[in-house]
Amino acid sequence: MADLGDLIASRLRDVPDFPSPGILFKDVTPLLADGAVFGAVTQELAGRWRGRVDVIAGVEARGFVFGAALAHELGLGFVPIRKAGKLPATVTSISYDLEYGSATIEVHADAFVDGARVLVIDDVLATGGTAAAACELVERAGGAVVAFAVVLELAFLDGRARLTGRQVDALLTT
């Protein structure tokens, strides 16, 4: 298979003015629709994290897709980090600012065994607000964040600055 970064880049779609004017959304659904590339992404992530984490936590919504596939490949459990009001049991929550508003995310309060090594995953790292909030949320719920992994990092938005002191693992940085 060709260079994975090139394959990822070729399977992204730019959607202007979504979800609000002035935002250029990086859509990963074409990547997900390509079984070979989606499989290669999953295999690459599995190779990087096998034996180093106990559980995968995915950020709603595209982090669910990558996280669940990775958890399955590694034989690990998957924990969803959801938008507020979507989980049925007692939750731990955190509110934060986005580049185009604010949001609250939640995780079940009993989602992690204390000290479990957690890989938090999402599709894109942009300004880092969601990433930082997700990592803090996992730690509030008892997990130990090993790293934050993404398929695509938009370096010009400097999201890593919000994750100082944390390992960030991006398959493609633009």
C-alpha positions as CSV (number, residue, x, y, z in Angstrom):
1,M,0.0,0.0,0.0
2,A,1.3,3.5,-0.8
3,D,2.4,5.9,2.0
4,L,-0.4,6.0,4.6
5,G,-0.3,9.8,5.0
6,D,-0.8,10.2,1.2
7,L,-3.7,7.8,1.3
8,I,-5.4,9.5,4.2
9,A,-4.9,12.9,2.5
10,S,-6.5,11.6,-0.7
11,R,-9.6,10.4,1.2
12,L,-10.4,13.6,3.0
13,R,-13.1,16.0,1.8
14,D,-13.2,19.7,2.6
15,V,-16.6,21.1,3.4
16,P,-16.7,24.9,3.6
17,D,-18.8,26.8,6.1
18,F,-19.7,23.7,8.2
19,P,-20.8,23.6,10.9
20,S,-20.8,27.4,10.7
21,P,-19.6,30.2,8.4
22,G,-15.8,30.5,8.1
23,I,-15.1,26.9,9.2
24,L,-13.5,24.5,6.7
25,F,-14.6,21.1,7.9
26,K,-12.3,18.1,7.2
27,D,-14.7,15.3,6.4
28,V,-13.3,11.7,7.0
29,T,-16.3,9.9,5.6
30,P,-14.6,9.2,2.2
31,L,-11.8,7.5,4.2
32,L,-14.3,5.4,6.1
33,A,-16.0,4.4,2.9
34,D,-12.7,3.0,1.5
35,G,-12.3,-0.3,3.2
36,A,-8.6,-0.7,2.3
37,V,-7.6,2.7,3.7
38,F,-9.8,2.4,6.8
39,G,-8.3,-1.0,7.4
40,A,-4.7,0.4,7.0
41,V,-5.5,3.2,9.4
42,T,-6.8,0.7,12.0
43,Q,-3.8,-1.6,11.5
44,E,-1.3,1.3,11.9
45,L,-2.9,2.5,15.1
46,A,-3.0,-1.1,16.4
47,G,0.7,-1.5,15.7
48,R,1.5,1.7,17.6
49,W,-0.6,0.9,20.7
50,R,-0.7,-2.9,21.1
51,G,0.2,-3.8,24.6
52,R,0.5,-0.1,25.7
53,V,-3.2,0.6,26.7
54,D,-6.0,-1.1,28.5
55,V,-9.0,0.6,26.9
56,I,-9.9,2.9,24.0
57,A,-12.0,6.0,24.6
58,G,-13.5,7.6,21.4
59,V,-14.9,11.1,21.1
60,E,-18.3,11.5,19.6
61,A,-18.9,10.9,16.7
62,R,-16.1,10.0,14.4
63,G,-13.9,9.0,17.3
64,F,-16.4,6.2,17.9
65,V,-15.8,4.8,14.5
66,F,-12.0,4.8,14.7
67,G,-12.0,3.9,18.4
68,A,-14.4,1.0,18.1
69,A,-12.4,-0.5,15.2
70,L,-9.2,-0.1,17.0
71,A,-10.6,-1.6,20.3
72,H,-11.8,-4.6,18.3
73,E,-8.5,-5.1,16.6
74,L,-6.6,-4.9,19.9
75,G,-9.2,-7.1,21.8
76,L,-9.9,-4.2,24.2
77,G,-13.0,-2.5,25.5
78,F,-14.3,0.8,24.1
79,V,-15.7,3.7,26.1
80,P,-17.8,6.4,24.3
81,I,-17.2,10.0,25.2
82,R,-20.6,11.6,24.3
83,K,-22.3,14.9,24.0
84,A,-24.3,15.9,27.0
85,G,-27.5,14.0,27.7
86,K,-26.8,10.9,25.6
87,L,-25.6,8.5,28.3
88,P,-28.2,6.6,30.4
89,A,-26.3,6.1,33.7
90,T,-24.5,8.5,36.1
91,V,-22.0,10.6,34.3
92,T,-18.9,12.8,34.7
93,S,-19.0,15.8,32.5
94,I,-16.9,18.8,31.4
95,S,-17.8,21.9,29.5
96,Y,-15.3,23.7,27.2
97,D,-15.0,26.2,24.3
98,L,-14.8,25.3,20.7
99,E,-13.6,27.4,17.8
100,Y,-17.3,28.0,16.9
101,G,-19.1,27.9,20.2
102,S,-19.1,25.7,23.4
103,A,-19.9,22.2,24.3
104,T,-20.3,19.7,27.1
105,I,-19.1,16.1,26.9
106,E,-19.7,13.2,29.3
107,V,-18.6,9.7,30.1
108,H,-20.1,7.2,32.4
109,A,-18.7,7.7,35.9
110,D,-17.9,4.0,36.2
111,A,-16.3,3.7,32.7
112,F,-12.8,3.1,33.9
113,V,-11.1,0.9,36.4
114,D,-8.9,3.3,38.5
115,G,-5.6,3.7,36.8
116,A,-6.6,2.0,33.5
117,R,-4.3,3.1,30.7
118,V,-6.5,4.9,28.2
119,L,-5.9,5.9,24.6
120,V,-8.3,8.7,23.7
121,I,-9.0,8.9,20.0
122,D,-10.8,11.2,17.6
123,D,-10.6,11.9,13.8
124,V,-9.1,15.5,13.8
125,L,-7.1,17.6,16.1
126,A,-8.0,21.2,15.4
127,T,-7.8,23.9,18.1
128,G,-7.5,21.2,20.9
129,G,-10.5,22.2,22.9
130,T,-12.3,18.9,22.5
131,A,-9.1,16.9,22.9
132,A,-8.1,18.6,26.1
133,A,-11.6,18.3,27.6
134,A,-11.8,14.6,26.6
135,C,-8.4,13.8,28.3
136,E,-9.4,15.7,31.5
137,L,-12.8,13.9,31.5
138,V,-11.1,10.5,31.3
139,E,-8.9,11.4,34.2
140,R,-11.8,12.7,36.3
141,A,-13.5,9.3,35.7
142,G,-10.4,7.4,37.0
143,G,-8.5,6.6,33.8
144,A,-4.9,7.4,33.1
145,V,-4.5,9.0,29.6
146,V,-1.6,7.5,27.8
147,A,-2.0,9.6,24.7
148,F,-4.5,11.4,22.4
149,A,-4.5,9.9,18.9
150,V,-6.0,11.3,15.7
151,V,-6.0,10.5,12.1
152,L,-5.5,14.1,11.0
153,E,-3.8,17.0,12.9
154,L,-4.3,20.6,11.6
155,A,-1.0,22.0,12.8
156,F,-1.8,25.6,11.8
157,L,-4.5,25.7,14.5
158,D,-1.9,24.7,17.2
159,G,-4.2,22.2,19.0
160,R,-1.1,20.6,20.6
161,A,-0.7,23.7,22.7
162,R,-3.8,22.8,24.6
163,L,-2.3,19.3,25.2
164,T,1.0,20.4,26.7
165,G,2.5,17.5,28.6
166,R,0.4,14.9,26.8
167,Q,1.5,12.6,24.0
168,V,-0.2,13.3,20.7
169,D,-0.2,10.7,18.0
170,A,-1.3,11.9,14.6
171,L,-1.2,9.7,11.5
172,L,-1.1,12.8,9.2
173,T,-0.2,16.4,10.1
174,T,-1.0,19.2,7.7
